[in-house]
C-alpha cells in the first residue's frame, strides 16, 4: 500500500468516525430532550395537582365563610324579627288608641 492509499484510508476512517460521532451526538441529544420533556411533563403535572389542591382548599374555605356569614346573618335577622314583633305590639296599641281617639 502506498502512502496515497494510506492517506485516503485514514481520511475515510476519520470521516466514518466523525459521522458515527455526529450520529451518536444526535441520538444523545434526542434522548436528553426526551428526558427533559418527561421531567417537564412530570413537573407540570405536579404543578397542576398542587393548583387543584389549592383551589379545592380555597373553595372549602369560601364555602365555610359563606355558611358562617349566612348563619350569622340569620341570627341577626331573628333578633331583628323579635324586636320588630315587640315594636309591632306597641305600634298596634298606639294605632288602636289613636283611632279610638278620633
LUMZA-456770 format. One line per 8 residues: number of its first residue (from 0); their letters; for each residue z, x negated, y of N, C-alpha, C. Coordinates in Angstrom, 2 decimals, m for minus. Layout:
N
NUM> A> Z:X:Y:Z:X:Y:Z:X:Y | ...
***
This chain:
102
0> XXXXXXXX> 0.00:m0.84:m1.15:0.00:0.00:0.00:0.00:m0.90:1.23 | m0.89:m0.61:2.11:m0.93:m1.45:3.30:0.00:m0.87:4.37 | 0.17:m1.60:5.41:1.12:m1.26:6.47:0.72:0.05:7.15 | m0.55:0.28:7.33:m1.00:1.52:7.96:m0.60:2.73:7.11 | m0.76:2.62:5.80:m0.34:3.72:4.91:1.17:3.90:4.95 | 1.91:2.82:5.01:3.38:2.91:5.08:3.82:3.59:6.38 | 3.13:3.27:7.46:3.46:3.90:8.76:3.16:5.39:8.69 | 2.01:5.76:8.14:1.65:7.18:8.03:2.66:7.91:7.13
8> XXXXXXXX> 3.04:7.28:6.03:4.02:7.89:5.12:5.36:8.05:5.83 | 5.78:7.04:6.58:7.05:7.10:7.31:6.98:8.18:8.39 | 5.85:8.27:9.08:5.70:9.30:10.11:5.75:10.70:9.48 | 5.11:10.83:8.30:5.13:12.11:7.61:6.55:12.47:7.17 | 7.28:11.48:6.65:8.66:11.73:6.24:9.51:12.10:7.46 | 9.28:11.43:8.57:10.03:11.73:9.80:9.71:13.14:10.27 | 8.44:13.53:10.21:8.05:14.89:10.61:8.69:15.92:9.68 | 8.71:15.61:8.36:9.33:16.51:7.40:10.83:16.64:7.67
16> XXXXXXXX> 11.48:15.52:7.93:12.92:15.52:8.23:13.19:16.31:9.50 | 12.36:16.10:10.53:12.52:16.81:11.81:12.34:18.33:11.59 | 11.30:18.71:10.84:11.03:20.12:10.57:12.20:20.74:9.79 | 12.68:20.03:8.77:13.82:20.52:7.99:15.07:20.65:8.86 | 15.30:19.71:9.73:16.46:19.74:10.63:16.34:20.91:11.61 | 15.15:21.14:12.13:14.95:22.27:13.05:15.16:23.59:12.32 | 14.64:23.67:11.09:14.82:24.89:10.30:16.30:25.12:10.02 | 17.00:24.08:9.65:18.44:24.19:9.37:19.20:24.58:10.65
24> XXXXXXXX> 18.80:24.01:11.77:19.45:24.35:13.04:19.22:25.81:13.38 | 18.01:26.33:13.16:17.73:27.75:13.41:18.58:28.63:12.50 | 18.69:28.24:11.24:19.50:29.01:10.29:20.97:29.02:10.71 | 21.47:27.85:11.11:22.86:27.76:11.57:23.07:28.62:12.82 | 22.12:28.58:13.72:22.21:29.37:14.94:22.23:30.87:14.61 | 21.34:31.30:13.73:21.32:32.71:13.33:22.64:33.12:12.68 | 23.16:32.25:11.83:24.43:32.56:11.16:25.56:32.65:12.19 | 25.61:31.74:13.13:26.63:31.78:14.18:26.49:33.04:15.02
32> XXXXXXXX> 25.25:33.41:15.34:25.03:34.63:16.11:25.51:35.85:15.32 | 25.26:35.88:14.02:25.72:36.98:13.19:27.25:37.04:13.17 | 27.87:35.88:13.01:29.34:35.82:13.00:29.89:36.29:14.35 | 29.29:35.83:15.42:29.73:36.24:16.76:29.54:37.74:16.94 | 28.40:38.27:16.49:28.17:39.71:16.58:29.21:40.48:15.78 | 29.53:39.99:14.58:30.56:40.64:13.77:31.92:40.59:14.46 | 32.24:39.43:15.04:33.52:39.30:15.75:33.56:40.22:16.97 | 32.45:40.26:17.70:32.39:41.13:18.88:32.52:42.59:18.48
40> XXXXXXXX> 31.87:42.95:17.38:31.97:44.33:16.90:33.41:44.65:16.51 | 34.07:43.71:15.86:35.46:43.92:15.46:36.36:44.04:16.70 | 36.13:43.19:17.70:36.91:43.26:18.93:36.65:44.57:19.66 | 35.39:44.98:19.69:35.04:46.23:20.34:35.70:47.40:19.62 | 35.67:47.39:18.31:36.30:48.45:17.53:37.80:48.47:17.80 | 38.40:47.31:17.87:39.83:47.22:18.16:40.14:47.77:19.55 | 39.29:47.44:20.52:39.50:47.92:21.89:39.34:49.44:21.95 | 38.36:49.97:21.24:38.16:51.42:21.21:39.36:52.10:20.58
48> XXXXXXXX> 39.86:51.51:19.49:41.03:52.09:18.82:42.24:52.07:19.76 | 42.44:50.96:20.46:43.56:50.86:21.40:43.40:51.88:22.53 | 42.17:52.05:23.02:41.92:53.03:24.08:42.21:54.44:23.58 | 41.79:54.73:22.35:42.06:56.05:21.77:43.56:56.30:21.65 | 44.30:55.29:21.21:45.75:55.43:21.07:46.40:55.64:22.44 | 45.94:54.90:23.44:46.48:55.04:24.79:46.18:56.43:25.33 | 44.95:56.90:25.11:44.58:58.23:25.56:45.42:59.30:24.87 | 45.64:59.13:23.59:46.46:60.09:22.84:47.89:60.12:23.39
56> XXXXXXXX> 48.45:58.94:23.67:49.80:58.88:24.24:49.84:59.54:25.61 | 48.82:59.28:26.42:48.76:59.87:27.76:48.64:61.39:27.67 | 47.84:61.88:26.74:47.70:63.32:26.57:49.03:63.95:26.14 | 49.75:63.29:25.22:51.04:63.80:24.79:52.03:63.83:25.96 | 52.03:62.75:26.75:52.94:62.69:27.90:52.58:63.78:28.91 | 51.30:63.99:29.13:50.87:65.03:30.07:51.26:66.42:29.55 | 51.10:66.64:28.25:51.50:67.92:27.66:52.99:68.15:27.82 | 53.78:67.10:27.58:55.23:67.22:27.72:55.62:67.51:29.17
64> XXXXXXXX> 54.97:66.83:30.12:55.26:67.06:31.53:54.87:68.49:31.92 | 53.72:68.93:31.44:53.27:70.28:31.76:54.24:71.31:31.18 | 54.66:71.11:29.94:55.60:72.02:29.30:56.91:72.05:30.08 | 57.40:70.87:30.45:58.64:70.77:31.21:58.49:71.48:32.56 | 57.36:71.29:33.22:57.10:71.92:34.52:57.11:73.44:34.39 | 56.42:73.94:33.35:56.35:75.38:33.14:57.75:75.94:32.85 | 58.50:75.26:31.99:59.85:75.72:31.67:60.75:75.72:32.91 | 60.65:74.67:33.71:61.47:74.57:34.92:61.12:75.69:35.89
72> XXXXXXXX> 59.82:75.93:36.07:59.40:77.00:36.98:59.76:78.37:36.43 | 59.74:78.53:35.12:60.13:79.81:34.51:61.61:80.08:34.81 | 62.45:79.04:34.71:63.88:79.20:35.03:64.06:79.58:36.50 | 63.30:78.92:37.37:63.39:79.23:38.81:62.94:80.67:39.06 | 61.90:81.08:38.34:61.40:82.45:38.50:62.45:83.47:38.08 | 63.17:83.18:37.01:64.23:84.08:36.54:65.32:84.18:37.60 | 65.69:83.06:38.19:66.71:83.07:39.25:66.22:83.88:40.44 | 64.96:83.66:40.82:64.40:84.42:41.95:64.33:85.91:41.61
80> XXXXXXXX> 63.99:86.23:40.38:63.94:87.63:39.96:65.32:88.27:40.04 | 66.34:87.54:39.59:67.71:88.06:39.67:68.11:88.30:41.12 | 67.80:87.36:41.99:68.13:87.52:43.42:67.37:88.70:44.00 | 66.09:88.83:43.59:65.29:89.95:44.11:65.88:91.27:43.64 | 66.31:91.32:42.39:66.92:92.55:41.88:68.21:92.87:42.62 | 68.99:91.83:42.93:70.21:92.05:43.70:69.87:92.61:45.08 | 68.88:92.01:45.72:68.47:92.46:47.06:67.80:93.83:46.99 | 67.17:94.14:45.85:66.50:95.42:45.70:67.51:96.56:45.81
88> XXXXXXXX> 68.63:96.40:45.14:69.66:97.44:45.21:70.14:97.62:46.65 | 70.34:96.53:47.33:70.78:96.59:48.73:69.70:97.24:49.58 | 68.44:96.90:49.33:67.34:97.46:50.10:67.22:98.96:49.85 | 67.37:99.36:48.59:67.29:100.79:48.27:68.41:101.55:48.96 | 69.60:101.00:48.93:70.74:101.65:49.60:70.46:101.77:51.10 | 69.90:100.73:51.70:69.60:100.75:53.13:68.54:101.80:53.45 | 67.48:101.86:52.59:66.40:102.83:52.82:66.94:104.27:52.68 | 67.72:104.48:51.63:68.28:105.81:51.42:69.15:106.21:52.61
96> XXXXXX> 69.97:105.27:53.07:70.83:105.55:54.21:70.01:105.80:55.46 | 68.94:105.00:55.66:68.09:105.15:56.84:67.34:106.48:56.80 | 66.84:106.86:55.65:66.11:108.13:55.52:67.08:109.30:55.70 | 68.28:109.12:55.20:69.28:110.17:55.33:69.67:110.39:56.78 | 69.60:109.35:57.59:69.96:109.45:58.99:68.87:110.15:59.79 | 67.71:110.28:59.28:66.60:110.88:60.04:66.69:112.35:60.06
***
